[in-house]
Amino acid sequence: MNEKHSRIPLPAAPMEGVDESTWMDVIQKMDEVYTRLIDDEVELEKKNAELEQSQQFIFSVLTSMSDVLVVCDANGLIEQANAALCELAGRPEDQLRGTQLYALLADASSVALARAAMDKADAPRAGEAIELNLLDRQGQAVSVDANCTPRIGGNGRRVGTVWVGRPTAELKRAYHEMRAAHEALKRTQQQLLHSEKMASLGQLVAGVAHELNNPISFVLGNVHALRKYCDRLQTYITAVHAHAHAHEPEPVLQALRQMLRIEHLMGDLPSLIEGTLEGAQRTADIVHGLKRFSAMDPEERKPVNLIEVIERAIHWVQKGRATPVEVRWQPGGQCMVMGSAGQLQQVMMNLLQNGFDAVGHSPSPRVWVSVEVADGQVRVALRDNGPGIAPEHLLRIFDPFFTTKPVGKGTGLGLSISYGIVEQHGGRLSARNAAGGGAEFLLELPQA
């Protein structure tokens, strides 16, 4: 700076009325102005660099966007488009700039929607979502979930529109794949539920065999007796016909009647038929109960009497035990809930089976079952006098495949599936250690 100042020549001869000090003041002011000019130039270069960095940043953001972006003026002419749109349309930005946005749309419906959005005077500042179809580089329609946002100028008026869109073809494909996976998961869950039910049913085979043995024995014994009675009746009827043709005297037929015990036979026939029908009906009831429990449950929910469900569960689990377990249960009247009778019976059988297994080595095994209704909720409590649940197991007792039983004695799915069934019924299943010892499971369901 001093070198530049040295170039400023001093006047060869002092001007009249101007001394040297005045010239020095002028030179100093010129130096200050020049310095300010230099500083302004440096600041301007700095601002230009910052502006260039900002433009580069905005350009890099627009380039890296996977969503398409279009900036239009008030007439719908494209002012700027990002790389994603250029890639989708197969045209560079300089070709798109100045063309109508409507030329990029694939159908009249999309054109009408876009025109209505850009012509709307009271468009929301946050934008509105519109589904449009764009033309890709092959001329095929591509579905785009677009957001139309008004662009406001410095005077506060709308000067154009900003469109940001995301092609939804990939999203729709992912959605369909997710839906198919969800359906497959539901089918797997149903199969798992049915498999666990079959495992529970397998534990009841011994009790069912014993239960079926009695009525089948009735039927078989009565059928054997009926066959012998039929033989006697056939012999007697043949003799009656023979004596009728031969005009045999009545004493001969009377002797034959006594020998074949026809009176006893005729008196015994009604009870034999009644016993056979009873045994057959009991067998049919048992088989029907097994079929109802083992069948795949429908999705719809119906009113279910929970008292009957509990009684059936107690009956079946008791029949499957080699050693009896005392069940303290006071059945009441009807207690209706909405749900699936088969699934709720499966829950009760799982809880009872766990309770029976827990008291297997107790000197006096006992299980208590109680039901109470309060505030529109049905509360079933099932308690045993076993050793209870270890504290470290309480948090995991409903986890899938968690079991404390030996290998081959349990799948670890019963309580987990029961928990899921109760949740599907809008209820709650919990476990704790009872104050008097043993484990207690609490089942809560909304009253129908």
C-alpha positions in Angstrom: 0.0 0.0 0.0 2.8 2.4 0.9 4.5 1.7 -2.5 1.3 2.6 -4.3 1.0 5.7 -2.3 4.5 6.7 -3.2 3.4 6.7 -6.8 1.0 9.6 -6.1 3.0 12.6 -7.3 3.1 15.7 -5.2 2.5 19.0 -7.1 5.7 20.5 -8.5 4.9 23.8 -6.9 2.6 24.4 -4.1 -0.8 25.8 -5.0 -1.7 29.1 -3.8 -3.4 28.9 -0.4 -2.6 25.1 0.0 0.2 24.1 2.1 2.0 20.8 2.4 0.0 19.6 5.4 -3.2 19.9 3.4 -1.8 17.7 0.7 -0.9 15.1 3.3 -4.5 15.1 4.6 -5.7 14.5 1.1 -3.3 11.7 0.5 -4.3 10.1 3.9 -8.0 10.2 2.9 -7.3 8.7 -0.4 -5.3 6.0 1.3 -8.3 5.2 3.6 -10.7 5.0 0.7 -8.4 2.7 -1.2 -8.0 0.5 1.9 -11.8 0.3 2.2 -12.1 -0.6 -1.4 -9.6 -3.4 -0.9 -11.5 -4.7 2.2 -14.8 -4.5 0.3 -13.2 -6.5 -2.6 -11.9 -9.2 -0.1 -15.3 -9.4 1.6 -17.1 -9.6 -1.8 -14.8 -12.4 -2.9 -15.5 -14.2 0.4 -19.3 -13.8 -0.1 -18.9 -15.1 -3.7 -17.0 -18.1 -2.4 -19.7 -18.8 0.3 -22.4 -18.4 -2.3 -20.6 -20.8 -4.6 -20.3 -23.3 -1.8 -24.0 -22.9 -1.0 -24.9 -23.4 -4.6 -22.6 -26.4 -4.8 -24.2 -27.8 -1.6 -27.7 -27.3 -3.0 -26.7 -28.9 -6.3 -25.2 -31.9 -4.5 -28.3 -32.3 -2.4 -30.6 -32.2 -5.4 -28.3 -34.6 -7.3 -28.2 -37.1 -4.5 -32.0 -37.1 -3.9 -33.7 -40.3 -4.8 -37.0 -38.6 -5.0 -37.8 -36.6 -8.1 -38.0 -32.8 -7.8 -39.4 -30.2 -10.2 -39.6 -26.5 -9.7 -42.2 -24.8 -11.9 -43.2 -21.1 -12.4 -46.7 -19.8 -12.1 -47.5 -21.0 -15.7 -46.4 -24.6 -15.0 -43.1 -24.2 -17.0 -40.2 -26.2 -15.6 -37.5 -24.0 -14.1 -35.3 -26.7 -12.5 -35.3 -30.5 -12.3 -33.0 -32.7 -10.3 -31.0 -35.7 -11.5 -33.6 -38.3 -10.3 -36.3 -36.8 -12.6 -33.8 -36.5 -15.5 -32.9 -40.2 -15.0 -36.5 -41.2 -14.8 -37.6 -39.2 -17.9 -34.4 -40.0 -19.8 -33.8 -36.3 -20.7 -31.2 -33.9 -19.5 -32.2 -30.9 -17.4 -31.5 -28.3 -20.2 -34.1 -30.1 -22.4 -36.6 -30.1 -19.6 -36.1 -26.5 -18.6 -38.8 -24.3 -20.1 -41.2 -27.1 -21.0 -44.6 -27.7 -19.6 -44.8 -30.0 -16.6 -47.9 -31.6 -18.1 -45.7 -33.0 -20.9 -44.2 -35.4 -18.3 -47.5 -36.8 -17.2 -48.8 -40.1 -18.6 -52.6 -39.6 -18.6 -55.3 -36.9 -18.6 -56.3 -37.7 -15.1 -52.8 -36.9 -13.8 -52.8 -33.7 -15.9 -56.1 -32.6 -14.4 -54.9 -33.3 -10.8 -51.6 -31.4 -11.4 -53.4 -28.5 -13.0 -55.9 -28.2 -10.2 -53.2 -28.3 -7.6 -51.1 -25.5 -9.2 -54.2 -23.4 -9.9 -55.5 -23.6 -6.4 -55.3 -20.1 -4.8 -55.4 -21.3 -1.2 -52.9 -24.2 -1.5 -51.6 -25.2 1.9 -48.1 -24.1 2.7 -47.3 -27.6 3.9 -48.3 -29.0 0.5 -50.8 -31.7 -0.4 -50.2 -35.3 -1.5 -51.3 -36.3 -5.0 -50.8 -39.6 -6.8 -49.6 -38.9 -10.4 -48.4 -41.1 -13.3 -45.2 -39.9 -15.0 -43.8 -41.0 -18.3 -40.4 -42.8 -18.0 -37.7 -43.1 -20.6 -39.5 -46.0 -22.3 -42.8 -44.1 -22.4 -44.3 -46.3 -19.6 -46.5 -44.9 -16.8 -44.8 -44.8 -13.4 -46.9 -44.2 -10.4 -45.5 -41.4 -8.2 -46.6 -40.2 -4.8 -46.1 -36.5 -5.3 -46.3 -33.5 -2.9 -47.3 -30.1 -4.3 -46.0 -27.1 -2.4 -46.5 -23.5 -3.4 -43.4 -21.4 -3.9 -43.7 -17.9 -2.4 -41.8 -14.9 -3.7 -40.4 -11.9 -1.8 -43.7 -10.1 -2.0 -45.5 -12.9 -0.3 -47.3 -14.0 -3.4 -47.2 -17.4 -5.1 -44.7 -17.4 -7.9 -44.7 -21.1 -8.7 -44.8 -24.7 -7.5 -42.4 -27.2 -6.1 -43.1 -30.8 -6.8 -41.4 -33.6 -4.9 -42.4 -37.2 -5.8 -41.4 -40.7 -4.9 -42.0 -43.6 -7.3 -44.2 -46.0 -5.5 -43.8 -49.1 -7.7 -40.9 -50.3 -5.5 -42.9 -49.5 -2.4 -46.0 -51.3 -3.7 -43.9 -54.3 -4.6 -42.4 -54.3 -1.1 -45.8 -53.9 0.4 -47.1 -56.9 -1.6 -44.1 -58.9 -0.5 -44.6 -57.9 3.1 -48.3 -58.8 2.9 -47.5 -62.2 1.4 -44.9 -62.7 4.2 -47.5 -61.7 6.8 -50.1 -64.2 5.3 -47.4 -66.9 5.4 -46.6 -66.0 9.0 -50.3 -66.2 9.9 -50.5 -69.7 8.3 -47.4 -70.8 10.1 -48.9 -69.5 13.4 -52.1 -71.4 12.7 -50.1 -74.6 11.9 -48.0 -74.1 15.1 -51.2 -73.6 17.1 -52.7 -76.7 15.7 -49.5 -78.7 16.2 -49.4 -77.7 19.8 -53.0 -78.7 20.2 -52.3 -82.1 18.7 -49.4 -82.5 21.1 -51.8 -81.7 24.0 -54.3 -84.1 22.5 -51.6 -86.8 22.3 -51.2 -86.6 26.1 -54.9 -87.5 26.5 -54.8 -90.7 24.5 -54.6 -93.0 27.6 -57.5 -91.3 29.2 -59.5 -91.2 26.0 -58.9 -95.0 25.5 -60.1 -95.7 29.0 -63.1 -93.4 28.5 -64.1 -95.1 25.2 -63.5 -98.6 26.6 -66.6 -98.5 28.9 -69.3 -97.6 26.3 -67.7 -99.8 23.7 -67.8 -102.7 26.2 -71.5 -102.1 26.8 -72.2 -102.1 23.1 -70.1 -105.2 22.4 -71.6 -107.2 25.3 -75.2 -106.2 24.4 -74.6 -107.1 20.7 -73.3 -110.6 21.7 -76.4 -111.1 23.9 -78.7 -109.8 21.1 -77.1 -112.3 18.7 -77.8 -115.2 21.1 -81.3 -113.9 21.7 -81.8 -113.8 17.9 -80.7 -117.4 17.6 -83.2 -118.5 20.3 -86.0 -116.5 18.8 -85.3 -118.0 15.4 -85.4 -121.5 16.9 -88.6 -120.7 18.7 -90.3 -119.1 15.7 -89.3 -122.1 13.4 -90.8 -124.5 16.0 -94.0 -122.5 16.2 -94.4 -122.7 12.4 -93.6 -126.4 12.4 -96.0 -127.2 15.2 -98.7 -125.1 13.6 -98.5 -127.2 10.4 -98.2 -130.5 12.3 -101.0 -129.5 14.8 -98.7 -130.3 17.7 -100.4 -129.8 21.2 -99.8 -126.6 23.2 -97.7 -128.3 26.0 -94.9 -129.1 23.5 -94.6 -125.4 22.6 -94.8 -124.4 26.2 -91.9 -126.7 27.1 -89.8 -125.3 24.2 -90.7 -121.7 25.3 -89.4 -122.5 28.8 -86.3 -124.2 27.6 -85.4 -121.2 25.4 -86.4 -118.7 28.2 -88.4 -116.7 25.8 -90.1 -114.7 28.6 -86.7 -113.7 30.0 -85.4 -112.9 26.6 -88.4 -110.6 25.8 -88.1 -108.8 29.1 -84.3 -108.3 28.6 -84.5 -106.9 25.1 -85.6 -103.3 26.0 -82.8 -102.9 28.5 -80.2 -104.3 26.0 -81.3 -102.0 23.3 -81.4 -99.0 25.7 -77.9 -99.9 27.0 -76.6 -100.2 23.4 -78.0 -96.9 22.5 -76.5 -95.2 25.6 -73.1 -96.7 25.0 -73.2 -95.7 21.3 -74.3 -92.1 22.3 -71.5 -91.8 24.8 -69.0 -93.0 22.3 -70.3 -90.5 19.8 -70.1 -87.7 22.4 -66.5 -88.5 23.2 -65.5 -88.7 19.5 -67.4 -85.4 18.8 -65.6 -83.7 21.7 -62.2 -84.9 20.3 -63.1 -83.7 16.8 -64.2 -80.3 18.1 -61.0 -79.9 20.1 -58.7 -81.1 17.3 -60.3 -79.2 14.5 -58.9 -75.9 13.1 -60.8 -73.1 14.8 -62.6 -70.5 12.6 -61.7 -66.8 12.8 -65.1 -65.6 13.9 -65.9 -65.0 17.6 -69.1 -66.3 19.2 -70.6 -66.2 22.7 -69.0 -69.0 24.7 -70.0 -70.2 28.2 -66.6 -70.2 30.0 -68.0 -72.5 32.7 -68.6 -75.3 30.2 -65.1 -74.8 28.7 -63.5 -75.1 32.1 -65.5 -78.2 33.0 -64.6 -79.9 29.7 -60.9 -79.0 30.2 -60.9 -80.5 33.7 -62.6 -83.7 32.5 -60.2 -84.3 29.6 -57.0 -83.5 31.6 -58.1 -85.7 34.5 -58.8 -88.6 32.1 -55.2 -88.3 30.7 -53.6 -88.6 34.2 -52.3 -91.9 35.4 -52.6 -90.7 39.0 -55.6 -88.6 40.0 -55.3 -85.0 41.1 -57.9 -83.3 43.3 -59.5 -80.3 41.6 -61.3 -77.8 43.9 -63.8 -76.3 41.5 -67.2 -74.9 42.2 -69.1 -74.5 39.0 -71.7 -71.7 38.8 -74.2 -70.7 36.2 -73.4 -69.3 32.8 -70.4 -67.0 32.4 -70.3 -65.7 28.8 -67.3 -64.4 26.9 -66.8 -63.7 23.2 -64.3 -66.0 21.5 -63.5 -69.4 20.2 -64.6 -72.3 22.4 -61.9 -74.6 21.0 -59.1 -72.1 21.6 -60.2 -71.2 25.1 -60.4 -74.8 26.0 -56.9 -75.2 24.7 -55.8 -72.4 27.0 -57.5 -74.0 30.0 -56.1 -77.4 29.2 -52.6 -76.0 29.0 -52.9 -74.2 32.3 -54.4 -77.3 34.0 -51.8 -79.6 32.5 -49.0 -77.4 33.8 -50.7 -77.3 37.2 -51.0 -81.1 37.3 -47.4 -81.5 36.2 -46.3 -79.1 39.0 -48.0 -81.1 41.7 -47.0 -84.5 40.3 -44.6 -85.3 43.2 -46.7 -83.7 46.0 -48.0 -86.0 48.7 -51.5 -84.6 48.3 -51.7 -83.0 44.8 -54.4 -80.4 44.6 -55.4 -77.7 42.1 -57.9 -74.8 42.8 -59.9 -73.2 40.0 -62.2 -70.2 40.6 -64.1 -67.7 38.5 -65.3 -64.3 39.4 -66.9 -61.5 37.4 -66.4 -57.8 38.2 -66.5 -54.5 36.1 -67.2 -56.4 32.9 -64.2 -58.6 33.3 -64.2 -62.4 33.8 -61.3 -63.4 36.0 -60.2 -67.1 36.2 -57.6 -68.0 38.8 -55.9 -71.4 38.7 -53.6 -72.3 41.6 -51.7 -75.4 42.6 -49.8 -76.6 45.7 -46.6 -77.3 43.9 -43.2 -75.8 44.4 -44.0 -72.6 42.6 -42.1 -70.8 39.8 -38.5 -69.9 40.3 -37.9 -66.1 40.3 -35.5 -66.3 37.3 -38.2 -68.1 35.3 -41.1 -65.7 36.0 -40.0 -63.2 33.3 -39.5 -66.0 30.7 -42.4 -68.3 31.4 -44.4 -67.1 28.4 -41.4 -67.1 26.0 -41.7 -69.5 23.0 -39.8 -72.8 23.5 -39.0 -72.0 27.1 -39.6 -75.1 29.3 -38.2 -76.5 32.6 -39.4 -80.0 31.7 -36.9 -82.7 30.6 -36.3 -83.2 26.9 -39.2 -85.0 25.3 -41.6 -84.0 28.0 -42.6 -80.6 26.8 -42.3 -78.3 23.7 -42.2 -75.0 25.6 -45.0 -73.7 23.3 -48.1 -74.3 25.5 -47.9 -71.2 27.6 -46.6 -69.0 24.8 -49.5 -70.0 22.5 -52.0 -69.6 25.3 -50.7 -66.1 25.9 -51.2 -65.3 22.3 -54.7 -66.7 22.2 -55.7 -64.7 25.3 -54.3 -61.5 23.7 -56.3 -62.2 20.5 -59.4 -62.5 22.7 -58.7 -59.0 24.2 -57.7 -60.5 27.5 -54.6 -60.9 29.7 -52.7 -63.9 31.0 -50.2 -63.5 33.9 -48.4 -65.8 36.3 -47.1 -65.3 39.9 -46.3 -67.3 43.0 -49.3 -67.5 45.4 -49.0 -66.2 48.9 -49.8 -69.7 50.3 -47.3 -71.4 48.1 -47.5 -72.9 44.6 -48.0 -71.1 41.3 -51.0 -69.1 40.3 -52.1 -68.2 36.8 -54.6 -65.4 36.2 -56.8 -65.3 33.1 -58.8 -62.1 32.4 -61.3 -61.9 29.6 -63.9 -59.2 28.7 -67.4 -60.4 29.5 -69.8 -60.8 26.6 
